């Protein structure tokens, strides 16, 4: 599904990802662990087409994701429809005036029929337990509620790949448990999940494979 | 009959009940009537129309709780003083009427908007603008601006707290510190702007930004809309008085 072949990336000459090669398979859940600044977030930016490899190639279903390809609207839209991304800080990801609008936003951009938008919005509002918050402004919600809203907004677009950057950071014990259970519940043969985390409890509970990254921004090992 | 009248009065005087009743009126209609009133006041050639609108608005303000009255009227003080100051030379040069008319118009406009702002949340106002077919990008910009103001306000508050905890015994931090806080907030704003843009791209943003909420046209809306012809008729009548 997602192929990274000798991908290297740096910020103004400072290396962020070095010679990263890996093949992410559909139906699996991967956890990426490693120290701060090892390149997890950069990797996620590349996977989402927000940054592009300086060296090496990144392919989705065999198609190379390049800066030039992403300039084509249809290509970018297709990639973002396939790959959903939950930011570490969900607050910046929520920009609509209500939770309900937030969930419907992506669906409106996909130009889905109105009744489908309504159905999916309702489904994910209930799935994520956001019924009572539906008319609240996202920036007035707590950290956990914002994470749930961001999840609902991304999942409503029904992406094949779900990427979560530190999904349990800033959550209390109950929130962590809820998130862990939720990630387990959405795993399936039709979905690829990639998570960056520092929590071993989370990776042990949900991951099929754990990838370790080093301070040198390299993929060290992986364990099944 | 008496009971019904008392019920009506209690609805008017109890802030919560009044607010609930007001909220049932579509904010788009309230915005339309407000814009129409401001426009007519600007066009009116004598003080009768503006004066009568001010009387009605002040009557409406009188039903608010004391703190709300102070809040609403407080917003009018600065613009009224400012316009009076600007027009003072006209009064000194022998045209006191101009000072009075323009100041009254400013007071009416600001008071009307303050009342609208007091009773309609920014979310409803933004939805109302959408229903009135304002460009989606403009509404989105306004919503984003409000969101940024809230988030950056919180951020600045936290920075100020942190600075407050570290400034023990010294006062010279104020000069260097203020610039630093503003600089950090500016950088944070830039960061947020980029992240928001990326988040929107990740959700396939193509320029569509509209609310899901659909309001039904109700009896209260119809009654409220009747205000428009009433105001128009009163305007025409008062202009003929000159």
Interface residues (C-beta under 8 A of the other chain):
Chain A: X48 X50 X73 X76 X77 X80 X81 X84 X85 X87 X89 X91 X92 X93 X94 X95 X96 X97 X98 X100 X101 X104 X105 X106 X108 X109 X110 X111 X117 X118 X121 X135 X137 X139 X140 X153 X154 X157
Chain B: X122 X123 X126 X127 X143 X144 X147 X150 X151 X192 X195 X196 X198 X199 X200 X201 X202 X203 X204 X205 X206 X208 X209 X210 X211 X212 X213
